[in-house]
Amino acid sequence: MSALFVFGTGSYSACSAFRLKNGGMFCPSYGKKLVEESPNFCSGCGERLYHASCIGDTSLPLTSQTTSNCPTPTFSTFLEYRKKKNEERQKFSEGRKGLKKKEKRKVQINVGLMTIKKGGLKPYRGKTIFLTTDPDATATSLLNQAVKKMKDFNKDLKDEPFLLLYPDGTEVITVPGTQRPFTLEAYKAEVGKPYQRITVFICLKSDFEDVGENSDLSDSDPEIVIKRPSEFDLADTLPLELQHESSPLQKAAEYEKGAGDLMLANEVQQVKNYFISKTVQQTISTAFTLQLDNDSLFAEPPEEPVEVYIPLKKKVSLFFRDTNLQAHGIIANLALELDHKKVGRFNISRSAVWDGAVRGFRRSTYSDNYDMFIKFNDDAGSFEEGLDTGGPRREFLTLLMGSLRNRPIFDGPPESRYLVYNSRAARQDEYFLAGKMIAVSIVHGGPAPHFLSKNLVNHITGNQSFSATVEDVQDEEITKILHQVLKAESEESLHNLILQNSTIFQTAGCLRNVKPFEKQAFVEEYLRWYILERNQSVIQRFKDGLESLNFLSALQQNSSVLAPLLCFSAKALTASELESMFRPDLSPAGSNKRHKEVLTLGFWADYLLDCEEKATAVCLEDLMMFATGLTAVPPAGMTPPPRIQFLSVSPFPVANICANTLKLPICDSYSIFKANMDFGIQNAPGFGCS
């Protein structure tokens, strides 16, 4: 007979099984013999089994002493035991960290302040702080935390409602690009940045409503409403009274400083030769061609003024192009990118300008946007005194353009040079360097090359026109063959001539039967290949160099203005131009000095005429080089304006090329003045190097 003892502690219960004499176990709850030898749980009912002592007669019950010695149960069922074991295994697989109680992780982001500046919302510098928050923070909770911490560190912050903004000035509501409500963790996953690099901004609600979401930081395209004067509503505009007595240069400076948010095109006439590209948010009155993103709103100037109204909460960049736009206005706009606080150093010897230039341009610390610091050293190794404030730079760039003309990468007549392939120059990347030098020279206030072939410049700017002559080819053998082709009178003689020289024409890809009336076109086809197509790889590298300081883009957009700077010009410097260019600094009227200075000015005017007529030892270009470091007026204009001063302590002229100042000696007669001027200029450093 089996005996059942049910006992427990607390909520636990268990049954006591009997070990049978003939082997095996018997579960009283299940009522059957168990197959297993010594199980801890019954395979039938799942109850935990506590073993009683062995008995020979199953009819005898266990005593109470046996029951009292049974261990206290821990689990009531096998399922509970298995669940506990699974939890232990999971904690063990997570390592030692899994055994610790998990704490909620905090992250750190940046919070800044946006305020209204120049009509748009922009970050307030110096107001960015760190904020520790939860990854699952919503827009509302993040705003509350950000405002609280910002007020803790900035007691002057207004006690008004704030909004949470993205860096582009839009309000934080949903994750950008989705319709999901904002959470910091979702935004972090979308933007792909670590939490430490995430920055959000708070902004006064009143400022945000005044500017709107499409502020100066927005990239969205605005709506532009064009109305006739009788239809406009001034409620959406802000008038601005301009200082009409200001000079054109002062007006341009005001625009550059942001003082003129409203730009009138009729004022562009007064500031012509300047290329103005500004953000405007007020009324624009124009009688000129108005261009928006290079798309003309008016094909030609309208007959009467047209008012263009742009909502104050919109952003638009307008480009005013004066019909008399000149090169120095475009170049002045490119020069705005120059960083005058940093310099690139060049150590130049006038006898080896090219070598010094290559070293300077290839120096790792050089940048096209840095100012150029030029130091000339003479052959003895001593250095010239004084710092470069513009004069040595202009002189260096003038000498560099003269040296560049004679490099082996160019071929053709001296006034019409085109690029040719040179394996050594290609390995040294000289074509890229040449393009960079030209762009840097023009933008930094130096001279333009004035020696490139018009066909090459047209090809660079995208102009398909081509007009070359046989004389452009420097190879005498090829020149002779082309002349024979042009002089061939019969079809048979032309055919035989082409067959005899089939190699050069086949290489150019133009070998074919040619009629006598086609021989001119045939020669032009060969010349196009010879000058342009066979040198396409080096021309492309040259264009890459011209892209420095965005010069190539400006050249292609304003080819009619800038292209002539690269080509030869037959226009020579004249005496009247130099006389009007140099303005004298005279002593007070009636003084003895004034009398001598006026007499010297007469000598100066006669000396210029003699230079123009080749009656002196120097020419006008030599004279200008001596005084300014340039042989002609550069595309960017003369800055500062050249001046004439008078010198009584030296019989020879003295020049300060940094200030563009020429000091003339005061002499008793013109013959002495002329001789001293010739001697002083001829013995100046660098004379004859250009």
Disulfide bonds with the S-S distance in Angstrom:
none
